[in-house]
Amino acid sequence: MEPKKSPEADLEKSRGVFLQFGIVLALLLSIFLIEYKTYDESIANLGELEVQMDDEIIPITQREVAPPPPPPRPHQRLLK
């Protein structure tokens, strides 16, 4: 039985290219959908924050550092 299609219209020759293109397209689409971030607008708008600024100045305190203890005396033996 002779084929009814012309050899130029036969897509079986480029079947591998179409398969690879489809796999790459599906992979890129899945990576894009996994990495895509959405933000809930109701959470993003928390309202305005009212801050009251007091002119109270906090004094700077310095920590008193105690001097290190003196080194221990060497033991002296008394010769009797």
MOPAC internal coordinates of N, CA, C and O (Angstrom, degrees):
PM7 1SCF
backbone

  N    0.0000 0     0.00 0     0.00 0    0    0    0
  C    1.4431 1     0.00 0     0.00 0    1    0    0
  C    1.5166 1   108.46 1     0.00 0    2    1    0
  O    1.2310 1   120.12 1   -47.73 1    3    2    1
  N    1.2543 1   117.38 1   132.27 1    3    2    1
  C    1.4603 1   121.18 1  -176.32 1    5    3    2
  C    1.5345 1   110.20 1   -89.73 1    6    5    3
  O    1.2310 1   120.31 1   -36.34 1    7    6    5
  N    1.3406 1   117.01 1   143.66 1    7    6    5
  C    1.4594 1   119.66 1  -179.99 1    9    7    6
  C    1.5230 1   110.52 1   -68.03 1   10    9    7
  O    1.2310 1   121.59 1   -36.00 1   11   10    9
  N    1.3262 1   114.57 1   144.00 1   11   10    9
  C    1.4654 1   119.32 1  -177.91 1   13   11   10
  C    1.5285 1   112.06 1   -89.74 1   14   13   11
  O    1.2310 1   120.34 1   164.57 1   15   14   13
  N    1.3401 1   116.96 1   -15.43 1   15   14   13
  C    1.4682 1   119.78 1  -179.42 1   17   15   14
  C    1.5188 1   109.70 1   -91.54 1   18   17   15
  O    1.2310 1   121.62 1   -22.85 1   19   18   17
  N    1.3064 1   114.50 1   157.15 1   19   18   17
  C    1.4596 1   119.27 1   174.63 1   21   19   18
  C    1.5287 1   108.39 1   -82.78 1   22   21   19
  O    1.2310 1   118.91 1   -25.73 1   23   22   21
  N    1.3074 1   119.69 1   154.27 1   23   22   21
  C    1.4722 1   121.59 1  -179.35 1   25   23   22
  C    1.5395 1   112.63 1   -61.88 1   26   25   23
  O    1.2310 1   119.23 1   152.76 1   27   26   25
  N    1.3064 1   119.08 1   -27.24 1   27   26   25
  C    1.4639 1   121.70 1   179.34 1   29   27   26
  C    1.5294 1   111.45 1   -70.96 1   30   29   27
  O    1.2310 1   119.16 1   152.66 1   31   30   29
  N    1.3127 1   119.20 1   -27.34 1   31   30   29
  C    1.4647 1   122.81 1  -177.73 1   33   31   30
  C    1.5212 1   112.18 1   -90.98 1   34   33   31
  O    1.2310 1   119.50 1   179.70 1   35   34   33
  N    1.3191 1   118.57 1    -0.30 1   35   34   33
  C    1.4605 1   121.83 1  -178.67 1   37   35   34
  C    1.5281 1   109.43 1   -77.98 1   38   37   35
  O    1.2310 1   119.97 1   -60.62 1   39   38   37
  N    1.3275 1   117.66 1   119.38 1   39   38   37
  C    1.4608 1   122.66 1  -178.39 1   41   39   38
  C    1.5163 1   112.94 1   -94.11 1   42   41   39
  O    1.2310 1   119.27 1   178.64 1   43   42   41
  N    1.3080 1   119.00 1    -1.36 1   43   42   41
  C    1.4535 1   122.02 1  -179.93 1   45   43   42
  C    1.5235 1   111.47 1   -66.91 1   46   45   43
  O    1.2310 1   119.51 1   155.47 1   47   46   45
  N    1.3229 1   118.53 1   -24.53 1   47   46   45
  C    1.4591 1   121.17 1   179.47 1   49   47   46
  C    1.5300 1   111.17 1   -67.92 1   50   49   47
  O    1.2310 1   120.22 1   143.48 1   51   50   49
  N    1.3015 1   117.18 1   -36.52 1   51   50   49
  C    1.4693 1   120.92 1  -176.52 1   53   51   50
  C    1.5268 1   111.67 1  -104.25 1   54   53   51
  O    1.2310 1   119.94 1  -154.69 1   55   54   53
  N    1.3190 1   117.71 1    25.31 1   55   54   53
  C    1.4546 1   122.39 1  -179.12 1   57   55   54
  C    1.5330 1   111.33 1   -63.95 1   58   57   55
  O    1.2310 1   119.95 1   139.38 1   59   58   57
  N    1.3241 1   117.69 1   -40.62 1   59   58   57
  C    1.4635 1   122.41 1  -179.77 1   61   59   58
  C    1.5262 1   112.35 1   -64.51 1   62   61   59
  O    1.2310 1   120.68 1   141.13 1   63   62   61
  N    1.3324 1   116.30 1   -38.87 1   63   62   61
  C    1.4704 1   120.27 1   179.23 1   65   63   62
  C    1.5235 1   110.02 1   -65.57 1   66   65   63
  O    1.2310 1   120.03 1   137.06 1   67   66   65
  N    1.3203 1   117.55 1   -42.94 1   67   66   65
  C    1.4672 1   120.69 1   178.88 1   69   67   66
  C    1.5285 1   111.33 1   -65.25 1   70   69   67
  O    1.2310 1   120.11 1   142.06 1   71   70   69
  N    1.3214 1   117.40 1   -37.94 1   71   70   69
  C    1.4546 1   121.40 1   178.61 1   73   71   70
  C    1.5311 1   110.21 1   -65.18 1   74   73   71
  O    1.2310 1   120.13 1   134.09 1   75   74   73
  N    1.3279 1   117.36 1   -45.91 1   75   74   73
  C    1.4643 1   120.62 1   178.39 1   77   75   74
  C    1.5223 1   111.32 1   -63.59 1   78   77   75
  O    1.2310 1   120.04 1   138.87 1   79   78   77
  N    1.3032 1   117.53 1   -41.13 1   79   78   77
  C    1.4608 1   121.28 1   178.62 1   81   79   78
  C    1.5260 1   110.47 1   -62.46 1   82   81   79
  O    1.2310 1   119.83 1   138.25 1   83   82   81
  N    1.2993 1   117.93 1   -41.75 1   83   82   81
  C    1.4626 1   121.32 1   178.64 1   85   83   82
  C    1.5202 1   112.53 1   -66.07 1   86   85   83
  O    1.2310 1   120.21 1   140.17 1   87   86   85
  N    1.3281 1   117.21 1   -39.83 1   87   86   85
  C    1.4642 1   120.92 1   178.83 1   89   87   86
  C    1.5271 1   110.10 1   -66.17 1   90   89   87
  O    1.2310 1   120.16 1   136.13 1   91   90   89
  N    1.3282 1   117.29 1   -43.87 1   91   90   89
  C    1.4696 1   120.75 1   179.12 1   93   91   90
  C    1.5227 1   110.32 1   -64.41 1   94   93   91
  O    1.2310 1   119.95 1   138.68 1   95   94   93
  N    1.3060 1   117.71 1   -41.32 1   95   94   93
  C    1.4615 1   121.38 1   179.14 1   97   95   94
  C    1.5297 1   111.30 1   -64.22 1   98   97   95
  O    1.2310 1   119.95 1   137.39 1   99   98   97
  N    1.3254 1   117.70 1   -42.61 1   99   98   97
  C    1.4677 1   120.98 1   178.25 1  101   99   98
  C    1.5191 1   111.14 1   -65.93 1  102  101   99
  O    1.2310 1   119.85 1   141.76 1  103  102  101
  N    1.3275 1   117.89 1   -38.24 1  103  102  101
  C    1.4631 1   121.89 1   178.23 1  105  103  102
  C    1.5256 1   110.76 1   -65.41 1  106  105  103
  O    1.2310 1   120.20 1   133.49 1  107  106  105
  N    1.3112 1   117.22 1   -46.51 1  107  106  105
  C    1.4650 1   120.41 1   178.93 1  109  107  106
  C    1.5260 1   111.68 1   -63.22 1  110  109  107
  O    1.2310 1   120.14 1   140.65 1  111  110  109
  N    1.3079 1   117.34 1   -39.35 1  111  110  109
  C    1.4592 1   120.89 1   178.88 1  113  111  110
  C    1.5238 1   111.19 1   -66.19 1  114  113  111
  O    1.2310 1   120.33 1   139.10 1  115  114  113
  N    1.3245 1   116.98 1   -40.90 1  115  114  113
  C    1.4623 1   119.27 1  -179.97 1  117  115  114
  C    1.5233 1   110.90 1   -68.99 1  118  117  115
  O    1.2310 1   119.33 1   141.03 1  119  118  117
  N    1.3396 1   118.88 1   -38.97 1  119  118  117
  C    1.4650 1   121.02 1   177.05 1  121  119  118
  C    1.5237 1   110.05 1   -63.95 1  122  121  119
  O    1.2310 1   119.86 1   137.52 1  123  122  121
  N    1.3112 1   117.88 1   -42.48 1  123  122  121
  C    1.4594 1   121.46 1   178.88 1  125  123  122
  C    1.5215 1   110.82 1   -61.62 1  126  125  123
  O    1.2310 1   119.85 1   136.29 1  127  126  125
  N    1.3220 1   117.90 1   -43.71 1  127  126  125
  C    1.4582 1   120.31 1  -178.26 1  129  127  126
  C    1.5237 1   112.12 1   -70.37 1  130  129  127
  O    1.2310 1   119.81 1   149.42 1  131  130  129
  N    1.3295 1   117.96 1   -30.58 1  131  130  129
  C    1.4597 1   119.95 1   177.13 1  133  131  130
  C    1.5221 1   110.68 1   -71.75 1  134  133  131
  O    1.2310 1   119.82 1   140.16 1  135  134  133
  N    1.3235 1   117.95 1   -39.84 1  135  134  133
  C    1.4591 1   121.96 1  -176.24 1  137  135  134
  C    1.5269 1   112.95 1   -83.88 1  138  137  135
  O    1.2310 1   119.00 1   168.07 1  139  138  137
  N    1.3106 1   119.52 1   -11.93 1  139  138  137
  C    1.4580 1   122.27 1  -176.89 1  141  139  138
  C    1.5206 1   109.98 1   -69.97 1  142  141  139
  O    1.2310 1   120.48 1   -50.48 1  143  142  141
  N    1.3310 1   116.68 1   129.52 1  143  142  141
  C    1.4567 1   121.01 1  -177.75 1  145  143  142
  C    1.5198 1   109.83 1  -111.30 1  146  145  143
  O    1.2310 1   121.33 1   -42.42 1  147  146  145
  N    1.2988 1   115.06 1   137.58 1  147  146  145
  C    1.4526 1   120.40 1   174.78 1  149  147  146
  C    1.5112 1   108.45 1  -119.48 1  150  149  147
  O    1.2310 1   120.61 1   -29.45 1  151  150  149
  N    1.3043 1   116.44 1   150.55 1  151  150  149
  C    1.4516 1   122.10 1  -179.35 1  153  151  150
  C    1.5202 1   108.61 1  -124.77 1  154  153  151
  O    1.2310 1   121.31 1   -45.85 1  155  154  153
  N    1.3351 1   115.10 1   134.15 1  155  154  153
  C    1.4507 1   120.49 1   178.40 1  157  155  154
  C    1.5187 1   108.09 1   -77.73 1  158  157  155
  O    1.2310 1   120.18 1   -57.24 1  159  158  157
  N    1.3345 1   117.26 1   122.76 1  159  158  157
  C    1.4539 1   120.51 1  -175.48 1  161  159  158
  C    1.5165 1   112.79 1   -69.73 1  162  161  159
  O    1.2310 1   119.59 1   151.96 1  163  162  161
  N    1.3287 1   118.39 1   -28.04 1  163  162  161
  C    1.4544 1   119.79 1  -179.25 1  165  163  162
  C    1.5246 1   110.93 1   -69.79 1  166  165  163
  O    1.2310 1   119.51 1   149.03 1  167  166  165
  N    1.3099 1   118.55 1   -30.97 1  167  166  165
  C    1.4590 1   121.46 1   178.24 1  169  167  166
  C    1.5241 1   109.83 1   -79.32 1  170  169  167
  O    1.2310 1   119.97 1   146.95 1  171  170  169
  N    1.3211 1   117.67 1   -33.05 1  171  170  169
  C    1.4540 1   120.72 1  -176.85 1  173  171  170
  C    1.5210 1   111.54 1   -67.69 1  174  173  171
  O    1.2310 1   119.38 1   152.72 1  175  174  173
  N    1.3130 1   118.79 1   -27.28 1  175  174  173
  C    1.4539 1   121.78 1  -179.59 1  177  175  174
  C    1.5208 1   108.26 1  -100.99 1  178  177  175
  O    1.2310 1   120.25 1   -85.00 1  179  178  177
  N    1.3235 1   117.12 1    95.00 1  179  178  177
  C    1.4536 1   121.60 1  -177.65 1  181  179  178
  C    1.5177 1   112.47 1   -94.02 1  182  181  179
  O    1.2310 1   119.76 1   178.50 1  183  182  181
  N    1.2966 1   118.05 1    -1.50 1  183  182  181
  C    1.4505 1   120.63 1  -179.41 1  185  183  182
  C    1.5103 1   110.92 1    94.55 1  186  185  183
  O    1.2310 1   121.47 1     2.87 1  187  186  185
  N    1.3241 1   114.78 1  -177.13 1  187  186  185
  C    1.4495 1   119.46 1  -178.56 1  189  187  186
  C    1.5195 1   109.70 1   -95.74 1  190  189  187
  O    1.2310 1   120.88 1   -34.04 1  191  190  189
  N    1.2956 1   115.92 1   145.96 1  191  190  189
  C    1.4465 1   122.59 1  -179.49 1  193  191  190
  C    1.5208 1   108.61 1  -102.49 1  194  193  191
  O    1.2310 1   120.77 1   -53.80 1  195  194  193
  N    1.3175 1   116.13 1   126.20 1  195  194  193
  C    1.4568 1   120.55 1   178.70 1  197  195  194
  C    1.5226 1   108.42 1   -94.94 1  198  197  195
  O    1.2310 1   120.65 1   -61.34 1  199  198  197
  N    1.3185 1   116.37 1   118.66 1  199  198  197
  C    1.4578 1   121.77 1  -179.17 1  201  199  198
  C    1.5147 1   108.05 1  -114.94 1  202  201  199
  O    1.2310 1   121.02 1   -51.57 1  203  202  201
  N    1.3326 1   115.66 1   128.43 1  203  202  201
  C    1.4548 1   120.12 1   177.41 1  205  203  202
  C    1.5176 1   107.75 1   -99.84 1  206  205  203
  O    1.2310 1   121.04 1   -57.61 1  207  206  205
  N    1.3136 1   115.61 1   122.39 1  207  206  205
  C    1.4528 1   120.83 1  -179.24 1  209  207  206
  C    1.5201 1   108.83 1   -94.75 1  210  209  207
  O    1.2310 1   120.76 1   -60.82 1  211  210  209
  N    1.3140 1   116.14 1   119.18 1  211  210  209
  C    1.4552 1   121.09 1   175.97 1  213  211  210
  C    1.5218 1   108.23 1   -96.28 1  214  213  211
  O    1.2310 1   121.06 1   -36.21 1  215  214  213
  N    1.3212 1   115.59 1   143.79 1  215  214  213
  C    1.4561 1   120.19 1   179.94 1  217  215  214
  C    1.5222 1   111.31 1   -91.27 1  218  217  215
  O    1.2310 1   120.24 1  -160.75 1  219  218  217
  N    1.3096 1   117.14 1    19.25 1  219  218  217
  C    1.4507 1   121.13 1   179.99 1  221  219  218
  C    1.5221 1   109.19 1   -74.03 1  222  221  219
  O    1.2310 1   121.01 1   -51.45 1  223  222  221
  N    1.3127 1   115.68 1   128.55 1  223  222  221
  C    1.4590 1   120.73 1  -179.75 1  225  223  222
  C    1.5213 1   107.85 1   -98.62 1  226  225  223
  O    1.2310 1   120.97 1   -54.56 1  227  226  225
  N    1.2817 1   115.74 1   125.44 1  227  226  225
  C    1.4513 1   121.21 1  -179.99 1  229  227  226
  C    1.5238 1   107.13 1   -87.02 1  230  229  227
  O    1.2310 1   120.19 1   -55.08 1  231  230  229
  N    1.3461 1   117.23 1   124.92 1  231  230  229
  C    1.4657 1   118.19 1  -178.61 1  233  231  230
  C    1.5244 1   111.36 1   -69.79 1  234  233  231
  O    1.2310 1   121.78 1   -33.99 1  235  234  233
  N    1.3228 1   114.20 1   146.01 1  235  234  233
  C    1.4616 1   120.23 1   179.65 1  237  235  234
  C    1.5206 1   107.64 1   -84.40 1  238  237  235
  O    1.2310 1   120.87 1   -56.30 1  239  238  237
  N    1.2797 1   115.94 1   123.70 1  239  238  237
  C    1.4579 1   120.25 1   179.19 1  241  239  238
  C    1.5113 1   109.44 1  -106.08 1  242  241  239
  O    1.2310 1   121.68 1   -33.53 1  243  242  241
  N    1.3251 1   114.39 1   146.47 1  243  242  241
  C    1.4533 1   119.03 1   178.11 1  245  243  242
  C    1.5137 1   108.20 1  -116.49 1  246  245  243
  O    1.2310 1   121.41 1   -40.73 1  247  246  245
  N    1.2618 1   114.90 1   139.27 1  247  246  245
  C    1.4459 1   121.27 1  -177.49 1  249  247  246
  C    1.5296 1   109.43 1   -82.80 1  250  249  247
  O    1.2310 1   121.22 1   -48.14 1  251  250  249
  N    1.3201 1   115.28 1   131.86 1  251  250  249
  C    1.4588 1   119.17 1   178.55 1  253  251  250
  C    1.5261 1   107.86 1   -82.82 1  254  253  251
  O    1.2310 1   121.84 1   -53.26 1  255  254  253
  N    1.3139 1   114.09 1   126.74 1  255  254  253
  C    1.4532 1   119.86 1  -178.38 1  257  255  254
  C    1.5247 1   107.54 1  -101.41 1  258  257  255
  O    1.2310 1   120.36 1   -56.91 1  259  258  257
  N    1.3134 1   116.91 1   123.09 1  259  258  257
  C    1.4577 1   121.34 1   178.69 1  261  259  258
  C    1.5239 1   109.33 1   -76.23 1  262  261  259
  O    1.2310 1   120.43 1   -37.00 1  263  262  261
  N    1.3502 1   116.77 1   143.00 1  263  262  261
  C    1.4701 1   117.71 1   179.17 1  265  263  262
  C    1.5236 1   110.08 1   -67.24 1  266  265  263
  O    1.2310 1   120.49 1   -27.85 1  267  266  265
  N    1.2998 1   116.66 1   152.15 1  267  266  265
  C    1.4666 1   118.96 1  -179.17 1  269  267  266
  C    1.5256 1   110.29 1   -66.79 1  270  269  267
  O    1.2310 1   119.71 1   -27.79 1  271  270  269
  N    1.3116 1   118.16 1   152.21 1  271  270  269
  C    1.4582 1   120.11 1  -179.75 1  273  271  270
  C    1.5326 1   110.10 1   -66.72 1  274  273  271
  O    1.2310 1   120.69 1   -28.09 1  275  274  273
  N    1.3403 1   116.28 1   151.91 1  275  274  273
  C    1.4686 1   117.95 1  -179.51 1  277  275  274
  C    1.5228 1   110.20 1   -67.08 1  278  277  275
  O    1.2310 1   120.76 1   -26.63 1  279  278  277
  N    1.3252 1   116.16 1   153.37 1  279  278  277
  C    1.4670 1   118.86 1  -179.79 1  281  279  278
  C    1.5192 1   110.05 1   -66.41 1  282  281  279
  O    1.2310 1   119.83 1   -28.79 1  283  282  281
  N    1.3244 1   117.92 1   151.21 1  283  282  281
  C    1.4658 1   119.80 1  -179.85 1  285  283  282
  C    1.5300 1   111.04 1   -67.33 1  286  285  283
  O    1.2310 1   121.49 1   -32.14 1  287  286  285
  N    1.3211 1   114.76 1   147.86 1  287  286  285
  C    1.4565 1   119.90 1   179.66 1  289  287  286
  C    1.5238 1   109.29 1   -74.80 1  290  289  287
  O    1.2310 1   120.47 1   -34.61 1  291  290  289
  N    1.3081 1   116.71 1   145.39 1  291  290  289
  C    1.4706 1   118.37 1   176.62 1  293  291  290
  C    1.5349 1   109.80 1   -72.19 1  294  293  291
  O    1.2310 1   120.83 1   -33.67 1  295  294  293
  N    1.2915 1   116.01 1   146.33 1  295  294  293
  C    1.4578 1   121.08 1  -179.47 1  297  295  294
  C    1.5262 1   109.53 1   -74.91 1  298  297  295
  O    1.2310 1   121.32 1   -49.62 1  299  298  297
  N    1.2756 1   115.09 1   130.38 1  299  298  297
  C    1.4688 1   120.01 1   177.75 1  301  299  298
  C    1.5213 1   108.62 1  -112.51 1  302  301  299
  O    1.2310 1   121.79 1   -51.32 1  303  302  301
  N    1.2565 1   114.17 1   128.68 1  303  302  301
  C    1.4623 1   118.65 1   177.72 1  305  303  302
  C    1.5441 1   108.77 1   -91.47 1  306  305  303
  O    1.2310 1   122.24 1   -45.15 1  307  306  305
  N    1.2452 1   113.31 1   134.85 1  307  306  305
  C    1.4506 1   118.48 1   177.01 1  309  307  306
  C    1.5180 1   109.23 1   -92.69 1  310  309  307
  O    1.2310 1   120.64 1   -54.63 1  311  310  309
  N    1.2725 1   116.38 1   125.37 1  311  310  309
  C    1.4493 1   120.34 1   179.28 1  313  311  310
  C    1.5163 1   108.80 1   -91.11 1  314  313  311
  O    1.2310 1   120.49 1   -57.80 1  315  314  313
  N    1.2778 1   116.67 1   122.20 1  315  314  313
  C    1.4531 1   121.33 1   179.46 1  317  315  314
  C    1.4833 1   111.58 1  -116.47 1  318  317  315
  O    1.2310 1   120.10 1   180.00 1  319  318  317

